[in-house]
Amino acid sequence: MRWTNQQLVPDLVGSDLVGSDSVGSDSGTSRAGAVTLPLLPLAGLVKSVNTPEFAGVTFHEVIAKSALNKVPRTSSMPFEWTVNPYRGCSHACVYCFARKSHTYLDFDSGADFDSQVVVKVNVAQVLRRELFKPAWGRHHVALGTNTDPYQRAEGRYKLMPGIIAALADSGTPFSILTRGTLLARDIPLLQEAGRQVSVGMGISLALLDEDLAAAVEPGTPAPRARLHLIAKLRDAGLPCGVMAMPILPWLTDSQESLDALFAALAGAGATGVTAGALYLRPGTREWFMQWLAREHPALVGRYRRLYATGAYAPKEYRQWLAGRITEAKRRHGLAGSAGFIHDPRPQRARQSSGRLRDGQGGAGNEKAGTARAVPAPSVLEPTLF
């Protein structure tokens, strides 16, 4: 059973979240505004909260015992440590590779991942304590590797300013990957941190079609808003790489779509781009295929064949896509990778000629950014799919 210890949990909007030990009453009575919610068997749970501002989302506030997560030695990631202030993500991207991780908390990887968000309300204080231990080696710390630290919950809980300050004050280099434009709030903090440690910024943006974005990543800021965020970061003197992932077969992998995407990223001032094909691990695969069956039923058979042998598209498709990506990046002067983990370039503002102009990409370039119709395979495309 997922739920145990049914209780009435009051909606304590405006209460002091950090260090609170209020879990409501189990008497069966309620006050005005109280919300009947099951109390989860989550370690360190303080309370569960629903608010009108976040309709359909439940926040489970927990007291964390640790903040730093060690990446397994077998991982291919270019960093050893991560911090995840949230578990679950209201961005609700149907392709999110982190969905499976929610099942470790006895949630499902579908609707629960989108709507049951675990909040480590004391994460900044715990992180500061860990970073100032004599044994800490000031290794690079990555944020946004599991769920987005600037998802909508951050507007309520404001955990990132304390995290950024703790990292910078301890002399710890760090990077942030996000789809959330709420990051703009913390640009002054990031500028100050950049004077103390190496700071890498990465924005996730892999498509321009506004309608497709609303369907496949419904809780994220629109593509145009993320383009403007890239421009803001560059104007602030911060490097900003872009993770153009995932590229969706038959939906965003056309030459026209990729060309429009890289043109828009170059115009916004991106310092590099990394792009790659959709990855469908268990937990994500089932949720994505349900979405595909609803939205693009004609593609279901093709996706099943393309991903018949595992989470990765076959080598033939990935090589074909890599060639198309390389050409599009070359045309728009984006030869480098995203590089937001270890960006050696000086943090200086880009030239005004690189400033994002109205009508460039996004809604202003609807024809180029629109997902293509399902084509018959051309002689340039792998016959496998």
PyMOL commands that set and color helices and strands:
alter all, ss='L'
color gray80, all
select helices_A, chain A and resi 52-54+97-105+111-115+123-131+153-157+160-169+181-194+210-216+223-235+255-268+284-295+297-306+315-331+352-354+362-369
alter helices_A, ss='H'
color red, helices_A
select strands_A, chain A and resi 6-9+35-38+45-49+58-62+68-70+81-83+86-87+116-120+141-143+174-178+199-204+241-247+272-277
alter strands_A, ss='S'
color yellow, strands_A
deselect
rebuild
show_as cartoon
